[in-house]
Amino acid sequence: MAGKLMHAVQYSSYGGGAAGLKHAEVPVPAPKKDEVLIKVEAASINPFDWKIQKGVLRVARVPGKFPFIPAGDVAGEVVEVGSAVKNFKPGDKVVSMVDPRSGGGLAEFCVAKGNLTVPRPSEVSPAEAAGLPVAALTAHYALTQSAGVKLDGSGPQKNILVTAASGGVGHYAVQLAKLGNTHVTATCGARNMEFVKSLGADEVLDYKTPDGAALRSPSGKKYDAVVHGTTGIPWSTFEPNLSENGKVIDLTPGVSTMMTFALKKLTFSKKQMVPLLYSANSETRGNLDYLVNLVKEGKLKTVVDSKHPLSKAEDAWAKSIDGHATGKIIVEP
């Protein structure tokens, strides 16, 4: 592949939103020794992607350099493997979580670490697989590590609240929580209430109604954990709805979250605010493999909001920024 050019979508500075994305012909990347080169069949857009463009991780030097090809969730076919990668060969169908510093998903080809890549069975489509990495891994981590839910159903029953339940992380969180021994209350917009019920939620609240805004469970349950995927809800709204040791797992933590987190720690409060920004770790690969197999077995589904060709990736970008996607936004080269 050396010397070949490919179509990619990139941006050259912070800011600019969808209008800041530019189409370009760039060299096909070469895999390092611990990487695979993937012919991309589907990529998914996460809010994290355009937040990076806005500069929220500038202090962490993300992106690593400009121009930058965004998107970190890809499914496709292995074309080339680095010398240290022993478990894949050209022709293998895979799904990968791409390093957010280097990015690369919105292109015809991209490189990914071998240890953040898993096989994709033929029963799982590229779009279904591409939806999983960031969103489903975040939901999985929030439920299993932060909320202590055992997804095999063996743990004590817990009451879980999922906010923004029709979104990327939310729609996975509802389904995964129901694999555990949980009662799930969910919030979403009125138009998505039936959809969220179909995912398995026991109770669904329209966030614009008084009960929805107050996060009150229709059956009066107190929440052991909240998988919180939206913004603008103060701690004072959560607190009366939490069980004695209840915690709010905030997936989009801002300054107020960090202050509440610190205050609750300092005062030894049993009710906690927990900021969560998922990043790859030693368990990522095993967890991603587990999620792909749940999709294969029909126990988890990726709901696709919309599919966009790479030539119109800016439409997908704008749709994600708009914030009303139901499920996942997919881009296909």
GUFI-170782 format. One record per residue (C-alpha): x negated, y, z; residue number from 0; residue in three letters. Coordinates in pm, 1 decimal. Layout:
BEGIN
R        x        y        z  nr rest
R        X        Y        Z NUM  ALA
...
This chain:
BEGIN
R        x        y        z  nr rest
R      0.0      0.0      0.0   0  MET
R   -303.6    226.3     31.7   1  ALA
R   -274.1    539.5   -179.6   2  GLY
R     97.8    496.3   -245.4   3  LYS
R    341.6    779.4   -179.8   4  LEU
R    682.1    754.6    -13.4   5  MET
R    983.4    978.6     44.2   6  HIS
R   1001.9   1114.3    400.0   7  ALA
R   1191.6   1378.2    595.1   8  VAL
R    983.1   1598.1    822.6   9  GLN
R    962.8   1930.3   1002.1  10  TYR
R    661.3   2157.7   1039.3  11  SER
R    738.6   2359.5   1352.8  12  SER
R    962.9   2363.9   1658.1  13  TYR
R   1322.6   2476.2   1612.9  14  GLY
R   1530.6   2509.5   1297.9  15  GLY
R   1780.4   2228.0   1353.3  16  GLY
R   1898.9   2047.0   1040.8  17  ALA
R   1782.2   2337.8    822.0  18  ALA
R   1429.1   2281.8    954.0  19  GLY
R   1409.8   1934.6    796.7  20  LEU
R   1227.4   1916.5    464.3  21  LYS
R   1200.5   1634.5    210.2  22  HIS
R    847.7   1544.9    106.3  23  ALA
R    636.7   1287.5    -74.3  24  GLU
R    371.6   1170.3    169.7  25  VAL
R    121.6    882.0    180.0  26  PRO
R    248.5    548.6    311.4  27  VAL
R     91.1    513.2    659.4  28  PRO
R   -167.4    241.2    722.6  29  ALA
R   -111.7     20.9   1028.9  30  PRO
R   -376.6     28.3   1301.2  31  LYS
R   -494.1   -307.5   1433.8  32  LYS
R   -210.5   -335.6   1688.4  33  ASP
R     61.6   -210.9   1448.6  34  GLU
R    289.8   -337.8   1175.0  35  VAL
R    389.7   -149.0    861.2  36  LEU
R    765.5   -170.4    809.4  37  ILE
R    971.5   -107.0    497.3  38  LYS
R   1257.3     79.2    663.3  39  VAL
R   1609.0    -54.2    593.9  40  GLU
R   1785.3    156.4    859.6  41  ALA
R   1690.7    416.9   1118.7  42  ALA
R   1907.9    572.6   1387.0  43  SER
R   1915.5    927.8   1517.7  44  ILE
R   1923.7    995.1   1891.5  45  ASN
R   1981.5   1329.6   2066.4  46  PRO
R   1625.6   1281.6   2193.0  47  PHE
R   1504.3   1332.5   1833.7  48  ASP
R   1643.5   1681.7   1783.4  49  TRP
R   1558.7   1777.6   2141.8  50  LYS
R   1194.3   1704.3   2054.8  51  ILE
R   1238.4   1937.4   1755.0  52  GLN
R   1374.2   2204.4   1993.0  53  LYS
R   1052.4   2175.1   2193.9  54  GLY
R   1171.3   2008.7   2516.3  55  VAL
R    857.2   1790.2   2525.8  56  LEU
R    616.4   2055.9   2407.0  57  ARG
R    427.4   2041.8   2740.4  58  VAL
R    375.3   1668.0   2687.8  59  ALA
R    236.8   1737.6   2337.3  60  ARG
R    525.6   1565.4   2163.2  61  VAL
R    519.8   1559.8   1866.9  62  PRO
R    150.8   1479.0   1843.4  63  GLY
R    107.6   1692.3   1532.4  64  LYS
R    293.3   1875.6   1254.3  65  PHE
R    430.1   1809.1   1000.9  66  PRO
R    625.6   1547.0   1194.1  67  PHE
R    852.4   1270.2   1062.4  68  ILE
R   1118.2   1217.3   1333.3  69  PRO
R   1323.0    915.2   1450.3  70  ALA
R   1205.0    630.9   1667.7  71  GLY
R   1455.5    350.9   1603.0  72  ASP
R   1397.9    142.4   1290.7  73  VAL
R   1497.4   -191.1   1142.6  74  ALA
R   1338.2   -329.9    831.6  75  GLY
R   1090.6   -573.7    682.1  76  GLU
R    725.1   -618.7    772.6  77  VAL
R    500.3   -534.8    475.5  78  VAL
R    158.4   -541.5    638.7  79  GLU
R     20.1   -636.5    981.6  80  VAL
R   -279.3   -502.3   1174.0  81  GLY
R   -564.0   -740.6   1251.3  82  SER
R   -464.0   -781.6   1618.5  83  ALA
R    -97.1   -859.5   1548.7  84  VAL
R    -49.5  -1236.4   1555.3  85  LYS
R    327.5  -1283.3   1587.7  86  ASN
R    447.9  -1121.5   1264.0  87  PHE
R    375.3  -1168.6    897.5  88  LYS
R    481.6   -987.3    579.8  89  PRO
R    844.8  -1064.3    495.8  90  GLY
R    961.5  -1086.5    860.6  91  ASP
R   1280.0   -892.1    940.9  92  LYS
R   1232.2   -682.6   1254.1  93  VAL
R   1357.8   -400.9   1474.2  94  VAL
R   1115.5   -159.3   1640.8  95  SER
R   1093.4    124.3   1886.7  96  MET
R    850.6    374.5   1735.3  97  VAL
R    616.8    583.6   1953.8  98  ASP
R    786.7    925.9   1993.8  99  PRO
R    448.7   1103.1   1967.7 100  ARG
R    384.9    972.6   1618.1 101  SER
R    747.5    925.5   1503.7 102  GLY
R    804.3    810.4   1148.5 103  GLY
R   1153.7    661.7   1122.6 104  GLY
R   1300.5    899.3    861.8 105  LEU
R   1092.6    759.9    577.2 106  ALA
R   1075.4    467.7    337.8 107  GLU
R    795.3    309.4    542.2 108  PHE
R    675.6    352.6    899.6 109  CYS
R    430.4    198.0   1143.3 110  VAL
R    524.5     58.7   1484.2 111  ALA
R    334.4   -112.4   1763.3 112  LYS
R    349.0   -490.6   1741.1 113  GLY
R    438.6   -505.8   2111.5 114  ASN
R    743.5   -279.3   2057.3 115  LEU
R    870.4   -486.4   1765.3 116  THR
R   1100.9   -790.4   1783.2 117  VAL
R   1244.6  -1031.4   1525.0 118  PRO
R   1583.0   -950.0   1374.3 119  ARG
R   1799.7  -1257.1   1309.0 120  PRO
R   1993.4  -1266.6    980.8 121  SER
R   2323.9  -1237.5   1173.2 122  GLU
R   2228.0   -883.1   1281.3 123  VAL
R   2246.3   -616.5   1010.6 124  SER
R   1976.2   -348.4    978.2 125  PRO
R   2221.9    -79.8   1094.5 126  ALA
R   2333.4   -283.3   1398.6 127  GLU
R   1970.3   -343.0   1493.4 128  ALA
R   1852.0     13.6   1432.0 129  ALA
R   2110.4    145.3   1676.7 130  GLY
R   1962.6    -50.0   1965.8 131  LEU
R   1614.9     63.2   2071.4 132  PRO
R   1646.0    400.1   2247.2 133  VAL
R   2019.1    398.5   2329.2 134  ALA
R   2075.6     35.9   2430.6 135  ALA
R   1743.2     12.5   2616.9 136  LEU
R   1835.9    329.1   2810.6 137  THR
R   2177.3    184.2   2900.3 138  ALA
R   2016.1   -149.4   2993.6 139  HIS
R   1755.8     15.6   3216.0 140  TYR
R   2010.6    244.1   3386.4 141  ALA
R   2233.7    -51.0   3471.4 142  LEU
R   1978.0   -316.7   3564.7 143  THR
R   1698.4   -113.1   3724.8 144  GLN
R   1871.9    197.6   3861.0 145  SER
R   2221.9     62.2   3935.2 146  ALA
R   2115.7   -294.7   4022.0 147  GLY
R   2374.3   -464.7   3799.4 148  VAL
R   2296.0   -828.0   3714.6 149  LYS
R   2405.7   -875.6   3353.5 150  LEU
R   2459.1  -1249.0   3400.9 151  ASP
R   2749.3  -1164.5   3632.9 152  GLY
R   2583.3  -1314.7   3939.3 153  SER
R   2556.7   -999.3   4152.2 154  GLY
R   2808.0   -843.8   4393.8 155  PRO
R   3090.0   -653.1   4228.6 156  GLN
R   3009.8   -288.6   4158.5 157  LYS
R   3218.8      3.1   4043.4 158  ASN
R   3049.3    187.8   3759.5 159  ILE
R   3141.6    519.9   3598.7 160  LEU
R   3014.8    588.0   3245.9 161  VAL
R   3044.1    948.2   3123.9 162  THR
R   3033.0   1027.2   2749.1 163  ALA
R   3132.6    663.6   2703.0 164  ALA
R   3197.8    688.5   2328.5 165  SER
R   2845.4    811.7   2250.8 166  GLY
R   2530.6    618.3   2162.8 167  GLY
R   2413.9    525.2   2513.3 168  VAL
R   2765.4    530.1   2658.5 169  GLY
R   2919.9    276.2   2422.9 170  HIS
R   2638.5     30.5   2500.0 171  TYR
R   2657.7    103.5   2875.0 172  ALA
R   3028.2     12.9   2889.3 173  VAL
R   2971.8   -317.3   2709.0 174  GLN
R   2660.4   -414.2   2906.9 175  LEU
R   2820.3   -323.1   3240.3 176  ALA
R   3111.0   -555.0   3161.4 177  LYS
R   2866.3   -845.7   3118.9 178  LEU
R   2786.8   -792.8   3487.4 179  GLY
R   3033.8   -823.2   3771.1 180  ASN
R   3160.2   -465.3   3738.8 181  THR
R   3471.0   -251.6   3727.2 182  HIS
R   3408.0     18.6   3465.6 183  VAL
R   3569.0    361.5   3464.3 184  THR
R   3477.2    568.9   3158.8 185  ALA
R   3522.8    926.7   3040.5 186  THR
R   3548.5   1043.3   2680.8 187  CYS
R   3753.2   1274.8   2459.2 188  GLY
R   4122.0   1200.9   2401.6 189  ALA
R   4063.9   1073.5   2045.5 190  ARG
R   3823.8    802.6   2166.0 191  ASN
R   4020.7    660.0   2459.2 192  MET
R   4149.4    353.4   2271.3 193  GLU
R   3802.3    293.4   2128.7 194  PHE
R   3642.1    297.2   2475.2 195  VAL
R   3913.1     62.7   2607.5 196  LYS
R   3830.9   -173.1   2319.4 197  SER
R   3469.6   -185.9   2443.1 198  LEU
R   3597.5   -331.8   2770.8 199  GLY
R   3635.2    -31.7   3003.6 200  ALA
R   3887.9   -101.1   3280.3 201  ASP
R   3995.4    262.7   3311.4 202  GLU
R   3944.8    549.3   3067.8 203  VAL
R   3977.0    918.4   3151.3 204  LEU
R   4012.7   1208.0   2908.5 205  ASP
R   3743.6   1443.4   3037.0 206  TYR
R   3961.2   1746.9   2959.3 207  LYS
R   4245.4   1647.8   3196.8 208  THR
R   4233.1   1750.3   3566.9 209  PRO
R   4162.3   1391.8   3679.5 210  ASP
R   3904.3   1348.6   3404.9 211  GLY
R   3728.6   1673.9   3494.5 212  ALA
R   3729.0   1567.8   3860.7 213  ALA
R   3603.6   1216.8   3761.5 214  LEU
R   3876.3   1059.5   3976.3 215  ARG
R   3924.6    685.0   3922.5 216  SER
R   4294.6    614.0   3846.4 217  PRO
R   4278.7    317.6   4086.5 218  SER
R   4108.4    525.4   4356.8 219  GLY
R   3778.7    338.0   4340.8 220  LYS
R   3454.7    499.0   4457.9 221  LYS
R   3160.2    456.5   4222.0 222  TYR
R   2848.4    265.6   4321.5 223  ASP
R   2668.5    414.0   4022.2 224  ALA
R   2734.1    666.7   3748.0 225  VAL
R   2563.2    628.9   3409.9 226  VAL
R   2578.4    997.4   3325.1 227  HIS
R   2526.2   1081.1   2959.6 228  GLY
R   2660.4   1434.3   2931.5 229  THR
R   2576.8   1772.5   3084.1 230  THR
R   2751.2   2045.3   3280.4 231  GLY
R   2897.1   1838.3   3566.1 232  ILE
R   2776.2   1965.1   3906.6 233  PRO
R   2676.6   1738.7   4194.5 234  TRP
R   2976.7   1868.8   4390.9 235  SER
R   3205.5   1694.4   4138.2 236  THR
R   3024.2   1361.1   4168.7 237  PHE
R   2971.3   1349.7   4543.5 238  GLU
R   3330.3   1288.3   4666.1 239  PRO
R   3370.6   1008.0   4409.6 240  ASN
R   3060.9    813.6   4512.2 241  LEU
R   3056.5    513.9   4745.6 242  SER
R   2843.6    535.7   5060.7 243  GLU
R   2523.3    450.2   4874.3 244  ASN
R   2637.8    569.6   4534.3 245  GLY
R   2396.0    717.4   4283.6 246  LYS
R   2423.7    931.3   3972.6 247  VAL
R   2179.7    819.9   3701.4 248  ILE
R   2134.0   1130.7   3487.5 249  ASP
R   2018.7   1049.8   3133.1 250  LEU
R   1974.2   1414.7   3032.2 251  THR
R   1813.9   1559.0   3345.8 252  PRO
R   1765.2   1933.9   3362.8 253  GLY
R   1639.2   2166.7   3634.4 254  VAL
R   1952.3   2134.2   3851.7 255  SER
R   1923.2   1753.8   3842.1 256  THR
R   1562.6   1768.8   3959.2 257  MET
R   1654.4   2006.8   4241.0 258  MET
R   1942.8   1785.5   4355.8 259  THR
R   1719.1   1476.6   4329.2 260  PHE
R   1457.6   1643.7   4552.6 261  ALA
R   1714.6   1774.4   4802.0 262  LEU
R   1881.5   1433.1   4842.6 263  LYS
R   1540.0   1273.1   4899.6 264  LYS
R   1437.7   1538.0   5153.5 265  LEU
R   1759.8   1506.4   5349.7 266  THR
R   1754.5   1122.9   5339.5 267  PHE
R   2099.0   1130.2   5180.7 268  SER
R   2244.1    786.6   5104.2 269  LYS
R   2400.7    934.2   4790.9 270  LYS
R   2133.9    996.8   4531.0 271  GLN
R   2079.9   1182.3   4204.6 272  MET
R   1838.2    983.0   3986.7 273  VAL
R   1683.3   1141.3   3675.8 274  PRO
R   1615.5    887.3   3400.2 275  LEU
R   1416.6    945.5   3084.0 276  LEU
R   1356.3    604.0   2930.5 277  TYR
R   1011.1    535.6   2792.0 278  SER
R    859.0    212.3   2670.0 279  ALA
R    698.9    -15.3   2929.1 280  ASN
R    572.2   -372.4   2958.6 281  SER
R    928.5   -506.8   2967.4 282  GLU
R   1055.5   -314.9   2664.8 283  THR
R    988.6   -588.1   2414.4 284  ARG
R   1159.5   -861.0   2615.9 285  GLY
R   1458.5   -637.2   2683.9 286  ASN
R   1491.8   -535.6   2318.9 287  LEU
R   1476.7   -902.1   2217.1 288  ASP
R   1749.8   -977.3   2474.3 289  TYR
R   1971.4   -697.6   2334.2 290  LEU
R   1923.3   -811.2   1972.9 291  VAL
R   2028.7  -1162.0   2077.3 292  ASN
R   2338.4  -1027.7   2254.8 293  LEU
R   2438.5   -868.9   1923.0 294  VAL
R   2367.9  -1197.6   1743.3 295  LYS
R   2589.9  -1381.7   1994.1 296  GLU
R   2873.1  -1128.3   1956.6 297  GLY
R   2843.7  -1013.0   2320.7 298  LYS
R   2727.5   -661.3   2230.4 299  LEU
R   2812.7   -452.6   1928.6 300  LYS
R   2658.4   -146.1   1772.3 301  THR
R   2942.4     79.0   1663.7 302  VAL
R   2829.6    283.2   1364.0 303  VAL
R   2969.3    636.8   1357.3 304  ASP
R   2841.3    710.3   1009.1 305  SER
R   2575.5    609.8    756.3 306  LYS
R   2374.5    864.0    559.7 307  HIS
R   2120.9    813.7    280.3 308  PRO
R   1767.9    936.5    352.7 309  LEU
R   1824.8   1199.5     83.1 310  SER
R   2090.6   1352.5    310.0 311  LYS
R   1921.6   1293.8    646.5 312  ALA
R   1992.4   1655.8    746.2 313  GLU
R   2366.9   1571.6    751.4 314  ASP
R   2297.8   1295.6   1005.2 315  ALA
R   2082.0   1536.2   1205.7 316  TRP
R   2355.3   1802.6   1211.6 317  ALA
R   2614.0   1543.2   1312.5 318  LYS
R   2400.9   1435.8   1610.3 319  SER
R   2342.8   1797.8   1720.2 320  ILE
R   2720.8   1855.9   1699.4 321  ASP
R   2755.2   1598.1   1977.7 322  GLY
R   3078.2   1423.7   1882.7 323  HIS
R   2951.0   1102.4   1726.1 324  ALA
R   3137.8    783.3   1815.8 325  THR
R   2862.1    524.8   1851.6 326  GLY
R   2546.0    552.4   1643.7 327  LYS
R   2440.8    767.3   1346.5 328  ILE
R   2243.3    565.7   1091.6 329  ILE
R   2012.2    678.3    808.0 330  VAL
R   1932.6    436.6    525.7 331  GLU
R   1648.7    488.7    272.7 332  PRO
